[in-house]
Amino acid sequence: MVLLAGCVQTPDRITTVAYDLNTFSDRVDSDEDCQNTLAQMLIAASTEPAVMRRSGCTVAEGAWLDPYTGRTFYDAADVQIDQLVPLA
């Protein structure tokens, strides 16, 4: 289990807040279409139509532009999506 602590600043003090990073999973399929959050984000972010694996549940290929390097990735396995989670 990974626990991270963040700081919340209030007018009179700073309070430490702990949260479990595992609470924020990319493996959730909230609409039950077999595509988890990661697959749906890859589909949405691809600049070309995404190619799905045979099951139709995971992404195999697409075109994802890295805004920091200008490089385009075509293999979904090469793409990592970071989650931004507010500490409080």
N, C-alpha and C positions, 0 to 999 in steps of 0.2 A: 504494500500500500504506500502510495506517495502522498505525503501531506505537505502542503506548502502554506506558509504564513504570509499574510499581507498586512499592510498598515492602513488603517482608516483614520483620517485626520478629522477631528471635530474641533469646534472653536476652542475648547479648553484642554484637550488632551489627544494623544495618538493611541488608538486601541489596536491590539494585534488580533487578527481574525484568521482562524485556520480553516482550510477547506481541503477536500479530497479531490485531486485532479481526475481520478477515475470516475467521478460523478459525471463528467462531461465526455461522453463517449461518441465516437463517430460510427458506432455499430448499431445505432438505433434505426429501426424501420417503422416510424410512427404512422405512416399511411398504409402499411402492410402490402406494399407492391413488390416486395423482395429486394428493393434497392435501399441500402442503408444511407445514412446521411453523407458518408464519404462518396458513394457512387453518385448521389444526386448533385453534390457540389462539383464533382468532376464533369458531369454532364453539363451543368449550368455554366461552368467556367471555360469549357472548350470553345475555341474560336472556329472549329469545324465540327460537323456532326460526330458525336462520340460513337465508337464501335464497341458494342457490348460483347462479352464472352457468350458462349453458347447458351448458358442458363438464362441470360437476359438480366441477371441480377448485378453483375459487376462490370466495370468498364475495362476494356483492353487497350483501346487506342483513342486518340483525339489530338488536339493541338492546344497546348497550354503555354502561354507567354509568361516568362519570368520578368516581372517589371523591374527587377533590380539589375539583371545582367543582359536583358534583351534577348536571351536565348529561348527558343521554342522547344518544348518537350513533346514527343509524340507517343511514348509508351507510358501508360497510366502508372505503371510500377515505379517510374522515375519521379513521380509528382508526390509531394508531401503537402498536406494542407494543415496549417497551424490553426489552433483554436485560440481566440482571444477571450479570456474569461476575466471579468472585473473581479477584483479582490473583495469588493463589498457592494 
